[in-house]
Amino acid sequence: MHKPLFLITAGSVAAVGALVVASALPAGAATSVRAETMALTAPAADTPVTFTLTTTGVLAITAPTATVDLGSGVSHNVGSVIGLPRNFGAVTVTDNRALDPADWIATVSSTGFTNSVTPADVIPATAATYTAGTIGSDLVSGLPYSAADITDNTPVTLSGTAQDVVTEAGADGDNAATWTPTIAVAVPAGAVVGIYDGTVTHSVS
């Protein structure tokens, strides 16, 4: 008795044809043909996809809010400088806008310095200079910092008009920078004794 080569459970012309082709080829060749046929006829469907990133982050600047004592000097020492290095306290810009590019400009302005005892005596803001000093990363926020993208535009002479002090250009995404500036006041001729008060304003845009 001969054993059947195939078991066909549903007779059809297609089944018979498949049997004939398979029977006519060596076993290995039949396997190869089936693989190549599947590779050529396998269906494919491409679907484009997209997604959106948003942010609630903002551009911000912080500076000391308590009164900063810049130091002291002697009234008749005209031209002598009041102000030790890094006497102002930390100024920090944080940029959470996730922009490309993430450019910003930090500025500073100042009122004149008014004698609290004799308010008519005012030392103008232009008697003071502002130097940013070392600019580095902000350890509090932990945001990226790139020294190559930071420009220090100081020293500048203070005035009532905002002046660029530190700029960032070229970084992408969130970033931050911090510095501890020095404000040095040159004692002008005719200055009288007393405590002088003024307001220094930082901004960023």
C-alpha positions as CSV (number, residue, x, y, z in Angstrom):
1,M,0.0,0.0,0.0
2,H,1.3,3.4,-0.9
3,K,1.1,6.2,1.6
4,P,-0.4,9.5,0.3
5,L,1.9,12.4,-0.2
6,F,-0.7,14.9,0.8
7,L,-3.9,14.9,2.7
8,I,-6.5,17.1,0.9
9,T,-9.6,17.7,3.0
10,A,-11.4,20.0,0.6
11,G,-11.1,19.2,-3.1
12,S,-10.8,22.1,-5.5
13,V,-9.0,23.0,-8.7
14,A,-6.8,25.4,-6.7
15,A,-5.9,22.7,-4.3
16,V,-5.1,20.3,-7.0
17,G,-3.0,22.9,-8.8
18,A,-1.0,23.6,-5.6
19,L,-0.5,19.9,-5.2
20,V,0.8,19.5,-8.8
21,V,3.3,22.4,-8.4
22,A,4.5,21.3,-5.1
23,S,4.9,17.7,-6.3
24,A,6.8,18.8,-9.3
25,L,9.6,20.6,-7.3
26,P,12.1,19.4,-4.9
27,A,11.2,20.0,-1.3
28,G,13.7,22.7,-0.8
29,A,12.7,24.5,-3.9
30,A,9.1,24.5,-2.9
31,T,9.9,26.1,0.4
32,S,11.9,28.8,-1.4
33,V,9.1,29.5,-3.9
34,R,6.6,29.9,-1.1
35,A,8.9,32.3,0.8
36,E,9.6,34.4,-2.2
37,T,5.9,34.5,-3.1
38,M,5.0,35.7,0.4
39,A,7.7,38.4,0.3
40,L,6.5,39.7,-3.0
41,T,2.8,39.8,-2.1
42,A,2.9,40.8,1.6
43,P,0.6,43.8,2.0
44,A,1.9,47.0,3.6
45,A,0.1,50.2,4.9
46,D,2.0,53.4,5.8
47,T,0.4,55.8,8.2
48,P,1.9,59.3,8.9
49,V,1.9,60.3,12.5
50,T,2.4,63.5,14.4
51,F,2.4,64.9,17.9
52,T,2.6,68.3,19.6
53,L,4.8,69.6,22.4
54,T,3.5,72.5,24.4
55,T,4.9,74.4,27.4
56,T,3.6,76.5,30.3
57,G,7.1,77.8,31.0
58,V,8.0,81.5,31.0
59,L,11.1,83.7,30.8
60,A,11.9,85.2,34.2
61,I,14.6,87.1,36.1
62,T,15.3,87.2,39.8
63,A,17.5,89.6,41.9
64,P,17.8,90.4,45.6
65,T,14.6,92.0,47.0
66,A,16.0,93.0,50.3
67,T,18.1,96.2,50.5
68,V,21.7,95.7,49.4
69,D,24.4,97.6,51.2
70,L,27.0,98.5,48.6
71,G,29.5,99.7,51.2
72,S,30.8,103.1,52.4
73,G,33.3,105.8,51.5
74,V,34.6,109.2,52.6
75,S,32.9,112.2,51.1
76,H,36.1,114.3,50.4
77,N,37.9,111.4,48.7
78,V,36.6,112.5,45.3
79,G,36.8,109.7,42.7
80,S,37.3,106.9,45.3
81,V,35.1,103.9,44.7
82,I,32.4,102.5,47.0
83,G,31.6,98.9,46.3
84,L,33.4,95.6,46.9
85,P,33.5,92.9,44.2
86,R,30.2,90.9,43.9
87,N,28.5,93.2,46.4
88,F,25.0,93.1,44.8
89,G,23.9,89.4,45.2
90,A,22.9,86.9,42.6
91,V,20.9,87.7,39.5
92,T,19.4,84.7,37.6
93,V,17.6,84.3,34.3
94,T,15.5,81.2,33.8
95,D,14.1,80.4,30.4
96,N,11.4,77.7,30.4
97,R,9.8,78.6,27.1
98,A,11.5,75.7,25.2
99,L,12.1,77.8,22.1
100,D,14.4,77.4,19.2
101,P,16.3,79.7,19.3
102,A,15.9,80.6,23.0
103,D,17.4,84.1,22.9
104,W,17.0,86.6,25.7
105,I,18.5,90.0,26.8
106,A,19.0,91.0,30.4
107,T,19.1,94.7,31.1
108,V,19.7,97.0,34.1
109,S,18.7,100.5,35.0
110,S,19.0,102.6,38.1
111,T,17.5,105.7,39.8
112,G,19.8,108.3,41.2
113,F,21.0,107.9,44.8
114,T,19.2,110.2,47.2
115,N,20.6,111.3,50.6
116,S,18.1,110.0,53.2
117,V,19.0,112.9,55.6
118,T,19.0,115.7,53.0
119,P,16.9,114.5,50.1
120,A,18.0,117.5,48.0
121,D,21.4,115.8,47.7
122,V,21.4,113.3,45.0
123,I,24.3,111.3,43.5
124,P,23.3,110.5,39.9
125,A,23.1,106.9,38.6
126,T,25.8,107.7,36.2
127,A,28.3,107.9,39.1
128,A,28.0,104.1,39.3
129,T,29.2,101.3,37.1
130,Y,27.8,97.7,36.8
131,T,30.0,94.7,36.1
132,A,28.4,91.3,35.7
133,G,31.5,89.3,36.7
134,T,31.5,85.5,36.3
135,I,28.4,84.1,34.5
136,G,27.6,80.5,35.1
137,S,24.9,77.8,35.5
138,D,22.0,78.1,37.9
139,L,22.3,75.2,40.4
140,V,18.8,75.9,41.8
141,S,16.8,75.4,38.6
142,G,19.3,72.9,37.1
143,L,18.5,74.1,33.6
144,P,21.2,73.8,30.8
145,Y,23.8,76.5,30.5
146,S,26.0,77.1,27.5
147,A,28.9,79.6,28.0
148,A,29.4,79.7,24.2
149,D,25.9,81.3,23.8
150,I,26.3,83.9,26.6
151,T,27.7,87.4,26.0
152,D,28.8,89.7,28.8
153,N,28.2,93.4,27.8
154,T,29.5,94.9,30.9
155,P,30.9,97.0,32.5
156,V,28.3,99.7,31.8
157,T,27.6,103.1,33.4
158,L,24.3,103.0,35.1
159,S,21.5,105.3,34.1
160,G,17.7,105.6,34.1
161,T,17.6,103.9,30.7
162,A,17.8,100.1,30.6
163,Q,21.1,98.9,29.2
164,D,22.0,95.4,28.0
165,V,24.2,93.6,30.4
166,V,24.0,89.9,29.6
167,T,22.6,88.3,26.4
168,E,21.9,84.7,25.4
169,A,21.8,83.8,21.7
170,G,22.0,80.4,20.1
171,A,20.8,78.0,22.7
172,D,17.8,75.8,22.0
173,G,15.2,74.8,24.6
174,D,15.1,75.6,28.3
175,N,18.2,77.3,29.7
176,A,19.4,79.5,32.6
177,A,22.3,81.7,33.7
178,T,23.3,83.4,36.9
179,W,25.8,86.1,37.9
180,T,26.7,88.2,41.0
181,P,27.4,91.7,39.8
182,T,29.4,94.5,41.3
183,I,28.0,98.0,41.5
184,A,30.8,100.5,42.1
185,V,29.9,104.2,43.0
186,A,32.6,106.8,42.4
187,V,32.3,109.5,45.0
188,P,31.6,112.8,43.2
189,A,32.8,116.2,44.0
190,G,30.6,118.1,46.5
191,A,29.1,114.9,47.9
192,V,27.7,115.4,51.5
193,V,27.7,112.8,54.2
194,G,24.7,110.6,54.7
195,I,23.0,107.4,53.6
196,Y,22.1,107.3,50.0
197,D,19.3,105.2,48.7
198,G,18.4,104.2,45.1
199,T,16.7,101.4,43.2
200,V,18.4,99.1,40.7
201,T,16.1,97.4,38.2
202,H,16.8,94.2,36.2
203,S,14.6,93.0,33.4
204,V,14.7,90.4,30.7
205,S,13.1,90.0,27.3
